[in-house]
C-alpha cells in the first residue's frame, strides 16, 4: 500500500502485501520490474500531462523575453465623409467619435470626399528598472516548479509500480503455497479414505479430511481473486491492457547488497517540488515589488494623410473632388520622435498589500516544506527499523520452516501407522503451510522495507539498481 500526503504528492510508504492474481493453470506473461517501471513512465497519462505543462512554461519564458522587443504598429485607413467644423468643446466618452477637420461654415454642408491616413507607430521601453527581468525570473521559476513536479510525478509513479509489483509477487507466491497445501490435504484425504474403508479410522476422520480439502480449494479461490486484483492494479499503473503478469522470482531468492544511501532528504523529488513552490512564490513577490517602478520609452510616429478636399476648400470656394484615387493619395506627412518616462505614483500604495500577502504565502509554503521534510525524515528512521526487523525475520523463518516440516513428516508417518490422530496431523499441516508463507514473505518484507527507505530518501535508483 502506498500512502501520499497533501497535494497528492508525498510520503510514499510501501507497506504490506496480500494474496494473488492468476487463476490456477493460466499462462502468465513474464515482466521484469525494470520493464514495468520503464513502461509506466512512458505511458502514464499523469506524467505526460506534467511534461506538457513543462513545455508550456518553457514557451512562456521565451514569450517573456520577447517582451523587450519594441512595439511597431502600422495602420492604413481609407474613409469617405464630410468635414464640417464647429467651434466649441466636446468629449466622446465611452463611444467612438469622428476625427474630421475642416473650416467652420454658417450652415451644415453635405459635401463629402475620400481621405486616407497612413501611420507607422513605434514604442520601445528601453529601461524598466528591473520589471522585465523580474517577469523573466518569475517565468523561469514556473519552469523550475513544473520540472520538479514532473520529476516528483515520475518518482512517485516508480515507487507505486514497484510496490504493486512486489505485492503481485507475494500473491503469486501465496498462490503457489496454496496449491502445495491443497496437494498435501488431498494426500491426507486419500490415506484417510483408505484407512476408513478398511475400518482403521473412524468415519468422522474422512469428513474432517474432506473439509480440509474444501478449505484448501477455497483458499486458492481467495488467493486467485487477490492476485487478479494486484495484476489489474499493476496494469493500470503502467497504462497497459489488463494481463496476467508473472513477477520476477529473483526477489524470493536474494537480498539487497546494501541498505545505505548517501542521498539527503533535501534531494528527495517531493521535497524539491515543495522548495520550487517557495521559489516561485518569492519570484512573484519580487515581480509585484518591481511593478511599481517607472519605465523609460523611446517612441516615434510617422503619419501621411490624403484628402479629396483641396487646401483652399471653404464655404466660398467649395473646392473638393469625389475621385477615390485623388482622396487616398498621400499629400501631407508628419513625424514625431522622442523619449518619455511614465510612473504611476499611486501604484506604491496599491501594490504594497499584494506584496505583503504574497510574502505570507511564501511563509505558508515554507511551513509545508518543513512539514514534509520532517515527515520524510521520520519515515526514513522507520524504514531503517523495518529493515532491521525484516532481516531478523528472514533469519528466523527458515528455522521455523524446518521445524514445521519435520513435525509434519513425523505426524504423517505416525498417522499412516495409526499412531496419531487426524487433528494432530492437521495442526502440523497448518504450521507447515504458515511456515512456507513466512519464508517467502521474509524475502519480500526486506525488499519492501528497502523500497520504503528509497521512497523516504528519494533515492529510487539505489533500490532499482539492486533489482537487476
C-alpha positions as CSV (number, residue, x, y, z in Angstrom):
1,X,0.0,0.0,0.0
2,X,1.3,3.4,-0.9
3,X,0.2,6.5,1.0
4,X,0.6,10.1,-0.1
5,X,0.3,13.3,1.9
6,X,-1.2,16.6,1.0
7,X,-1.2,17.7,-2.7
8,X,-1.3,14.1,-3.8
9,X,2.4,14.0,-3.5
10,X,4.1,12.7,-0.6
11,X,5.1,10.3,1.9
12,X,5.3,7.3,-0.4
13,X,5.1,4.5,2.1
14,X,5.3,0.9,0.9
15,X,3.8,-1.5,3.3
16,X,2.2,-4.8,3.4
17,X,1.4,-7.4,0.9
18,X,-1.6,-9.6,0.3
19,X,-2.7,-12.5,-1.8
20,X,-2.6,-13.4,-5.6
21,X,-3.8,-12.7,-9.1
22,X,-3.9,-15.5,-11.6
23,X,-6.3,-18.4,-11.8
24,X,-4.8,-21.8,-11.4
25,X,-3.4,-23.2,-14.7
26,X,-3.4,-19.9,-16.6
27,X,-0.3,-18.9,-18.6
28,X,1.3,-15.8,-17.3
29,X,3.4,-13.1,-19.1
30,X,6.9,-12.6,-17.6
31,X,7.6,-9.0,-16.7
32,X,10.7,-7.6,-15.1
33,X,10.4,-4.8,-12.6
34,X,12.7,-2.5,-14.7
35,X,10.4,-3.1,-17.7
36,X,7.3,-2.3,-15.7
37,X,8.7,1.0,-14.5
38,X,10.0,1.9,-17.9
39,X,6.6,1.2,-19.5
40,X,4.8,3.1,-16.7
41,X,6.9,6.2,-17.1
42,X,6.4,6.2,-20.8
43,X,2.7,5.5,-20.9
44,X,1.2,7.0,-17.7
45,X,-1.1,9.9,-18.6
46,X,-0.3,11.9,-15.5
47,X,3.4,12.0,-16.4
48,X,2.5,13.0,-20.0
49,X,0.4,15.9,-18.6
50,X,3.2,17.1,-16.4
51,X,5.5,17.0,-19.5
52,X,3.1,19.2,-21.4
53,X,2.8,21.7,-18.5
54,X,6.6,21.9,-18.5
55,X,6.7,22.6,-22.3
56,X,4.1,25.3,-21.9
57,X,6.1,27.0,-19.1
58,X,9.2,26.9,-21.2
59,X,7.4,28.6,-24.1
60,X,6.1,31.3,-21.7
61,X,9.7,32.1,-20.7
62,X,10.6,32.7,-24.4
63,X,7.5,34.9,-24.7
64,X,8.5,36.9,-21.6
65,X,12.0,37.5,-23.1
66,X,10.4,38.6,-26.3
67,X,8.5,41.4,-24.4
68,X,11.7,43.5,-24.6
69,X,11.2,43.9,-28.4
70,X,9.7,47.2,-29.4
71,X,6.1,47.6,-30.5
72,X,5.7,48.5,-34.2
73,X,2.2,49.2,-35.4
74,X,1.4,50.0,-39.0
75,X,-2.1,51.3,-39.9
76,X,-3.8,52.1,-43.2
77,X,-7.2,53.8,-43.1
78,X,-9.3,55.0,-46.0
79,X,-12.6,56.6,-45.5
80,X,-15.4,58.7,-47.0
81,X,-17.2,61.6,-45.3
82,X,-17.8,65.2,-44.6
83,X,-15.5,67.8,-43.0
84,X,-17.8,70.2,-41.2
85,X,-16.2,72.1,-38.3
86,X,-17.7,74.0,-35.4
87,X,-16.3,76.0,-32.5
88,X,-17.0,74.6,-29.0
89,X,-15.8,72.0,-26.5
90,X,-16.7,68.3,-26.8
91,X,-15.7,64.9,-25.5
92,X,-16.6,61.4,-26.7
93,X,-16.6,59.3,-23.5
94,X,-17.3,55.6,-23.8
95,X,-18.2,55.8,-27.5
96,X,-16.4,56.2,-30.8
97,X,-16.2,59.7,-32.2
98,X,-15.1,61.2,-35.6
99,X,-11.8,63.0,-36.3
100,X,-13.0,65.0,-39.3
101,X,-11.5,68.5,-39.6
102,X,-12.4,71.4,-41.8
103,X,-13.5,75.0,-41.9
104,X,-16.4,76.5,-40.0
105,X,-19.3,77.4,-42.1
106,X,-22.5,79.2,-41.4
107,X,-24.7,76.1,-42.0
108,X,-24.4,72.3,-42.4
109,X,-22.8,71.2,-45.7
110,X,-23.0,67.7,-47.1
111,X,-20.0,67.9,-49.3
112,X,-18.1,64.6,-48.9
113,X,-14.9,63.2,-50.4
114,X,-12.4,60.3,-49.9
115,X,-9.5,60.5,-47.5
116,X,-6.7,58.3,-46.2
117,X,-4.4,58.1,-43.2
118,X,-1.2,56.1,-43.1
119,X,0.5,55.6,-39.8
120,X,3.7,53.9,-38.6
121,X,3.9,53.9,-34.8
122,X,6.8,52.6,-32.7
123,X,7.2,52.4,-28.9
124,X,10.1,50.7,-27.1
125,X,10.6,50.5,-23.4
126,X,14.4,50.5,-23.3
127,X,14.7,50.6,-19.5
128,X,12.2,49.2,-17.0
129,X,14.2,49.4,-13.7
130,X,14.1,45.6,-13.3
131,X,10.5,45.0,-14.1
132,X,11.2,42.9,-17.2
133,X,13.9,40.9,-15.5
134,X,11.6,40.2,-12.6
135,X,9.0,38.8,-15.1
136,X,11.6,36.6,-16.7
137,X,12.7,35.4,-13.3
138,X,9.1,34.6,-12.3
139,X,8.6,32.7,-15.6
140,X,11.8,30.7,-15.1
141,X,10.6,29.8,-11.6
142,X,7.4,28.4,-13.1
143,X,9.6,26.2,-15.4
144,X,11.6,25.0,-12.3
145,X,8.4,24.2,-10.5
146,X,6.9,22.3,-13.4
147,X,10.2,20.5,-13.9
148,X,10.3,19.5,-10.2
149,X,6.6,18.5,-10.4
150,X,7.4,16.2,-13.4
151,X,10.4,14.6,-11.6
152,X,8.2,14.1,-8.5
153,X,5.5,12.5,-10.6
154,X,8.0,10.1,-12.2
155,X,9.4,9.3,-8.7
156,X,6.0,8.7,-7.1
157,X,4.8,6.6,-10.1
158,X,8.0,4.5,-10.0
159,X,7.5,3.7,-6.3
160,X,3.8,2.9,-6.9
161,X,4.8,0.5,-9.7
162,X,7.5,-1.2,-7.5
163,X,5.1,-1.5,-4.6
164,X,2.4,-3.1,-6.8
165,X,5.0,-5.4,-8.4
166,X,6.1,-6.7,-5.0
167,X,2.5,-7.1,-3.9
168,X,1.8,-9.1,-7.1
169,X,4.9,-11.3,-6.5
170,X,3.9,-12.2,-2.9
171,X,0.3,-13.0,-4.0
172,X,1.7,-15.3,-6.7
173,X,3.9,-17.0,-4.1
174,X,0.9,-17.4,-1.8
175,X,-1.0,-19.0,-4.7
176,X,1.9,-21.5,-5.2
177,X,1.9,-22.2,-1.4
178,X,-1.9,-22.7,-1.5
179,X,-1.6,-25.2,-4.3
180,X,1.1,-27.1,-2.3
181,X,-1.2,-27.1,0.7
182,X,-4.1,-28.5,-1.4
183,X,-1.8,-31.3,-2.6
184,X,-0.9,-32.2,1.0
185,X,-4.6,-32.1,2.0
186,X,-5.6,-34.3,-0.9
187,X,-2.8,-36.8,0.0
188,X,-4.1,-37.0,3.6
189,X,-7.6,-37.3,2.2
190,X,-6.5,-40.4,0.2
191,X,-4.9,-42.0,3.2
192,X,-7.8,-41.4,5.5
193,X,-10.3,-42.7,2.9
194,X,-8.3,-45.9,2.5
195,X,-7.9,-46.4,6.3
196,X,-11.6,-45.6,6.9
197,X,-12.6,-48.1,4.2
198,X,-10.5,-50.8,6.0
199,X,-12.0,-49.9,9.4
200,X,-8.8,-48.5,10.7
201,X,-10.1,-44.9,11.1
202,X,-13.5,-43.6,12.2
203,X,-15.8,-42.2,9.6
204,X,-15.5,-38.8,11.1
205,X,-11.8,-38.7,10.1
206,X,-12.9,-38.9,6.5
207,X,-15.3,-36.0,6.9
208,X,-12.6,-33.9,8.5
209,X,-10.2,-34.7,5.7
210,X,-12.8,-33.8,3.1
211,X,-13.5,-30.5,4.9
212,X,-9.8,-29.7,4.9
213,X,-9.6,-30.3,1.1
214,X,-12.5,-28.0,0.5
215,X,-11.0,-25.4,2.7
216,X,-7.7,-25.6,0.7
217,X,-9.7,-25.1,-2.5
218,X,-11.4,-22.1,-1.1
219,X,-8.1,-20.6,-0.1
220,X,-6.9,-21.0,-3.7
221,X,-10.0,-19.1,-5.0
222,X,-9.4,-16.3,-2.5
223,X,-5.7,-16.2,-3.5
224,X,-6.7,-16.0,-7.1
225,X,-9.0,-13.1,-6.6
226,X,-6.4,-11.1,-4.8
227,X,-3.8,-11.9,-7.4
228,X,-6.0,-10.8,-10.2
229,X,-6.7,-7.5,-8.2
230,X,-2.9,-6.7,-8.0
231,X,-2.3,-7.8,-11.6
232,X,-5.0,-5.3,-12.6
233,X,-3.6,-2.6,-10.4
234,X,-0.2,-3.0,-12.0
235,X,-1.7,-2.8,-15.4
236,X,-3.4,0.5,-14.5
237,X,-0.1,1.9,-13.2
238,X,1.8,1.1,-16.4
239,X,-1.2,2.1,-18.5
240,X,-1.4,-1.3,-20.2
241,X,-4.3,-3.6,-21.0
242,X,-5.1,-6.0,-18.1
243,X,-2.9,-9.1,-18.5
244,X,-1.7,-11.9,-16.4
245,X,1.9,-10.9,-15.5
246,X,4.4,-13.2,-13.9
247,X,6.7,-11.3,-11.5
248,X,10.4,-12.0,-11.3
249,X,11.2,-14.6,-8.6
250,X,14.6,-13.1,-8.0
251,X,13.2,-11.2,-5.0
252,X,12.4,-14.6,-3.4
253,X,15.9,-15.8,-3.7
254,X,18.2,-12.9,-3.0
255,X,18.6,-10.0,-0.6
256,X,19.8,-6.4,-1.3
257,X,23.5,-5.9,-1.4
258,X,23.4,-2.7,0.5
259,X,20.8,-0.8,2.6
260,X,22.5,2.6,2.8
261,X,22.0,5.6,0.6
262,X,24.1,8.8,0.6
263,X,21.3,11.0,-0.8
264,X,20.0,13.6,1.7
265,X,16.3,14.3,2.3
266,X,16.7,17.7,0.5
267,X,17.3,15.8,-2.7
268,X,14.0,13.9,-2.5
269,X,12.0,14.8,-5.6
270,X,9.0,15.5,-3.4
271,X,11.0,17.9,-1.1
272,X,12.5,19.6,-4.2
273,X,9.0,20.2,-5.5
274,X,8.0,21.9,-2.3
275,X,11.1,24.0,-2.5
276,X,10.3,25.1,-6.1
277,X,6.9,26.3,-4.9
278,X,8.6,28.6,-2.4
279,X,11.0,29.9,-5.1
280,X,8.0,30.6,-7.4
281,X,6.1,32.4,-4.7
282,X,9.2,34.6,-3.8
283,X,9.6,35.3,-7.6
284,X,6.0,36.5,-7.8
285,X,6.6,38.7,-4.7
286,X,9.6,40.2,-6.5
287,X,7.6,40.7,-9.6
288,X,4.9,42.6,-7.6
289,X,7.6,44.7,-5.9
290,X,9.2,45.7,-9.3
291,X,5.8,46.5,-10.9
292,X,5.8,49.9,-9.1
293,X,8.9,51.0,-11.0
294,X,8.7,53.6,-13.8
295,X,9.6,52.9,-17.4
296,X,11.7,54.9,-20.0
297,X,10.3,54.7,-23.5
298,X,11.6,55.7,-27.0
299,X,8.7,56.5,-29.3
300,X,8.3,57.5,-32.9
301,X,5.3,58.2,-35.1
302,X,5.3,58.8,-38.9
303,X,1.9,59.8,-40.5
304,X,0.8,60.6,-44.0
305,X,-2.6,61.8,-45.0
306,X,-4.6,62.2,-48.1
307,X,-7.8,64.1,-48.7
308,X,-10.2,64.9,-51.6
309,X,-10.7,68.4,-50.1
310,X,-8.2,70.9,-51.5
311,X,-6.0,73.1,-49.3
312,X,-8.2,76.2,-50.1
313,X,-11.6,74.4,-49.6
314,X,-14.1,76.7,-47.8
315,X,-17.7,77.7,-47.8
316,X,-17.0,80.0,-50.7
317,X,-14.7,78.1,-52.9
318,X,-16.2,74.6,-52.4
319,X,-13.0,73.2,-53.9
320,X,-13.0,69.4,-53.5
321,X,-13.0,66.2,-55.5
322,X,-15.0,63.0,-55.1
323,X,-12.5,61.0,-57.0
324,X,-11.3,58.0,-54.9
325,X,-7.7,58.0,-56.0
326,X,-7.4,61.7,-55.5
327,X,-8.7,61.4,-52.0
328,X,-6.4,58.5,-50.9
329,X,-3.2,59.8,-52.4
330,X,-0.8,60.9,-49.5
331,X,-0.4,64.6,-49.7
332,X,0.9,65.7,-46.2
333,X,3.3,63.9,-43.8
334,X,4.5,64.4,-40.2
335,X,6.7,62.6,-37.8
336,X,7.3,62.8,-34.1
337,X,10.0,61.1,-32.1
338,X,11.1,61.4,-28.5
339,X,11.7,59.8,-25.2
340,X,9.4,59.6,-22.2
341,X,9.2,58.3,-18.6
342,X,5.9,57.3,-17.1
343,X,5.3,56.4,-13.5
344,X,2.1,55.6,-11.7
345,X,2.8,57.2,-8.4
346,X,-0.2,55.7,-6.7
347,X,0.9,52.1,-7.6
348,X,3.1,52.1,-4.5
349,X,0.0,52.2,-2.2
350,X,-1.9,49.7,-4.5
351,X,0.9,47.1,-4.7
352,X,2.1,47.2,-1.1
353,X,-0.6,44.9,0.4
354,X,-0.3,42.5,-2.5
355,X,3.4,42.1,-1.8
356,X,2.8,41.5,1.9
357,X,0.1,38.9,1.1
358,X,2.4,37.1,-1.2
359,X,5.1,37.0,1.4
360,X,2.7,35.3,3.8
361,X,2.0,32.7,1.1
362,X,5.7,32.1,0.9
363,X,5.9,31.6,4.6
364,X,3.0,29.1,4.4
365,X,4.7,27.2,1.7
366,X,7.9,27.2,3.8
367,X,5.8,25.6,6.7
368,X,4.6,22.9,4.3
369,X,8.2,22.3,3.2
370,X,9.3,21.9,6.7
371,X,6.4,19.6,7.4
372,X,7.1,17.2,4.6
373,X,10.8,17.2,5.3
374,X,10.2,16.2,8.9
375,X,7.7,13.5,7.9
376,X,10.2,12.0,5.4
377,X,13.0,12.1,8.0
378,X,10.7,10.2,10.4
379,X,9.8,7.7,7.7
380,X,13.5,7.2,6.9
381,X,14.1,6.2,10.5
382,X,11.1,3.9,10.4
383,X,12.3,2.3,7.2
384,X,15.7,1.5,8.8
385,X,13.9,0.0,11.8
386,X,11.8,-2.1,9.4
387,X,14.8,-3.3,7.5
388,X,16.4,-4.5,10.8
389,X,13.2,-6.3,11.8
390,X,12.8,-7.8,8.3
391,X,16.3,-9.2,8.4
392,X,15.6,-10.8,11.8
393,X,12.5,-12.4,10.4
394,X,14.5,-13.6,7.4
395,X,17.0,-15.3,9.6
396,X,14.3,-16.9,11.8
397,X,11.8,-18.0,9.1
398,X,13.9,-21.0,7.8
399,X,14.3,-22.3,11.4
400,X,10.5,-22.3,11.7
401,X,10.1,-23.9,8.3
402,X,12.5,-26.8,9.1
403,X,10.8,-27.4,12.5
404,X,7.3,-27.4,10.9
405,X,8.4,-29.6,8.0
406,X,10.0,-32.2,10.4
407,X,6.8,-32.1,12.6
408,X,4.6,-32.7,9.6
409,X,6.7,-35.5,8.3
410,X,6.7,-37.2,11.7
411,X,3.0,-36.8,12.3
412,X,2.1,-38.0,8.7
413,X,4.2,-41.2,9.3
414,X,2.7,-41.8,12.7
415,X,-0.8,-41.2,11.3
416,X,-0.3,-43.6,8.4
417,X,0.7,-46.2,11.0
418,X,-2.2,-45.5,13.3
419,X,-0.1,-43.9,16.0
420,X,-1.6,-40.4,15.7
421,X,-4.9,-38.8,15.1
422,X,-6.0,-36.5,12.2
423,X,-6.4,-33.5,14.4
424,X,-2.7,-33.6,15.3
425,X,-1.8,-34.1,11.7
426,X,-3.9,-31.2,10.6
427,X,-2.2,-29.0,13.2
428,X,1.2,-29.7,11.7
429,X,-0.2,-29.2,8.2
430,X,-1.3,-25.7,9.2
431,X,2.0,-25.0,10.8
432,X,3.9,-26.1,7.7
433,X,1.7,-24.0,5.4
434,X,2.2,-20.9,7.6
435,X,6.0,-21.6,7.7
436,X,6.2,-21.8,3.9
437,X,4.4,-18.5,3.6
438,X,6.6,-16.9,6.2
439,X,9.8,-17.9,4.3
440,X,8.5,-16.3,1.1
441,X,7.3,-13.2,2.9
442,X,10.6,-12.8,4.8
443,X,12.4,-12.1,1.5
444,X,9.7,-9.7,0.2
445,X,9.5,-7.9,3.5
446,X,13.2,-7.0,3.2
447,X,12.7,-5.6,-0.3
448,X,9.5,-3.7,0.7
449,X,11.5,-2.2,3.6
450,X,14.2,-1.2,1.2
451,X,11.6,0.4,-1.1
452,X,10.1,2.3,1.8
453,X,13.6,3.7,2.5
454,X,14.1,4.6,-1.1
455,X,10.7,6.4,-1.1
456,X,11.6,8.3,2.0
457,X,15.1,9.2,1.0
458,X,14.2,10.0,-2.7
459,X,16.9,7.7,-4.0
460,X,14.9,5.3,-6.1
461,X,18.0,4.4,-8.3
462,X,19.5,3.0,-5.1
463,X,16.6,0.5,-5.0
464,X,16.3,-0.2,-8.7
465,X,20.0,-1.0,-9.3
466,X,19.8,-3.9,-6.8
467,X,16.9,-5.5,-8.6
468,X,18.8,-6.1,-11.8
